[in-house]
Amino acid sequence: MKVSNYKPNQTLVETSDFTVLLSYDVPQVVVLHKENLVLVNDKKYSNTTSKHKNAYVRTLCDRTQTIIPALPAEIQELTGLETR
């Protein structure tokens, strides 16, 4: 597992199976490498978190990937990262 600062108040957690964008330490976007899926946290947090989430999806996610909304509990179960 690799953890790195991406931008202010944003962190990337990378494993061989997925990459997760954390905004203010809350998982917002999960890119599943093998399944070619992008799970986006559908819970409303703040305007800034929404901007972080949308910018990451817009700039870093491949257009061939399927983007689907996910509940925070689903993201937590899949990644093991705590969601609030």
PyMOL commands that set and color helices and strands:
alter all, ss='L'
color gray80, all
select helices_A, chain A and resi 47-60+72-79
alter helices_A, ss='H'
color red, helices_A
select strands_A, chain A and resi 2-7+10-14+18-23+26-32+37-41+66-70
alter strands_A, ss='S'
color yellow, strands_A
deselect
rebuild
show_as cartoon
